[in-house]
Amino acid sequence: MNPYALSILLSSLAVGTITTLSSSHWFLAWLGLEINTLAIIPLMTKMHHPRATESATKYFLTQATASALILFSTITNAWATGEWTIITMNDNTSTLILTIALATKLGIAPFHLWLPDVMQGLNLATCLILTTWQKLAPMSLMIMTSHQLNTNLLITMAMLSTVIGGWGGLNQTQMRKMMAYSSIAHLGWMTLILSFSPNLTTLNLMIYLMLTSSMFLMMMTMTSTNMNKLSTSWLKTPLLASSMMVTLMALGGLPPTSGFLPKWLILQEMTKQHLGAVSTLMAMSALLSLFFYLRLSYAISLTTAPNTSNSNMTWRVAHNQMQVLPTMITLTTMMLPITPTLLATLN
């Protein structure tokens, strides 16, 4: 893609998200979401492949429908209450429609079916943008309206997301689909705690962004999109393969990695709210996701694929690639000790 066109599209992505994050009026927030959607579609189709075109079409139709629902819910709310500000969504019907629209934009179950198919048709860089940057604007709107959303509906969607996110990833061999189901499961945890502690949702979102970015950056460095390619990575880049194993453990939420932090705090908060049964079901559904992370870790770093080369290092990563990757891997693994500081900052 032409560098000037690429810079314009990436700038538009930034402008769209920042517009939504900084707006207090529903029309400006909706405008930011539309800029976001229109800016990423050319990035999706830059591969000039039928699969990429199909993914971009599915994404556009889904996002356009969700945007129309957001506009409809805000107009209905303005008609009923006379208010256009984001924090005064007081009409119950409008709130229900808004929740469905934002869940569709994010890919929260049961409005998740577009996400794995769309991601499978994209390259890894666009998948990285789709699973990280594109989540910021809709999630910020959910956090801003969290005190008005239906708690029971959010808990139901959260439990569905963690179960479907774990179940869907079990028999996948394609890394992009696996990361899509991982995203659905993580969004379930964020949605669960949204009504009780929006600060914890923000913390969970930050850690999810770091973990997902680390995974995609490592996959881009190794140019691997399926388990077969990743299973030979130990012979090529053992250090990166072992780092990926630790990142997968963090995605699964195992201590002492950073991924354990949000799950621990969310389950603690849910127990304080006397929702022990929900906490137990969420913890058990997280085991489904953990299973396919462990399976992937086993394939990457605990088995040695047959090697026909005489050299132990058949290929090495260039030294000038991915300067941000070491920082991301460090944050992925070492944030648990600063939990009190993070909580104090958010509160």
MODA-V466536 format. One line per field, one symbol per residue. psi: psi as a letter, one per 20 degrees, with the letter a starting at -180 (. if undefined). A space follows every 10 residues. Layout:
psi=???
This chain:
psi=qphggghggh hhggggghgg hjqiphghgh gghgggghhh ghhhjiilqh hhggghgggg gghggghhhg gghhggghhh ijpiqhjlni pggggghggg ghhghhkpqk lihhgggghh jrrhghhggh ifhiigghhh hhghjhiiqo ghgggghggg ghghhgghig kqiphghghg hgggghhghg hgighhnhhh gggggghggg ggggghhghh hilpirhghh ijhhhgnhgh ghhhghhhhg hikpqkrhhh ghgghghggh hhjklhgggg hghhhhhggh ghghgggghg ijqoqpoiqi phnhpqpqhj qmhighgggg hhikighkgh ggghgh.
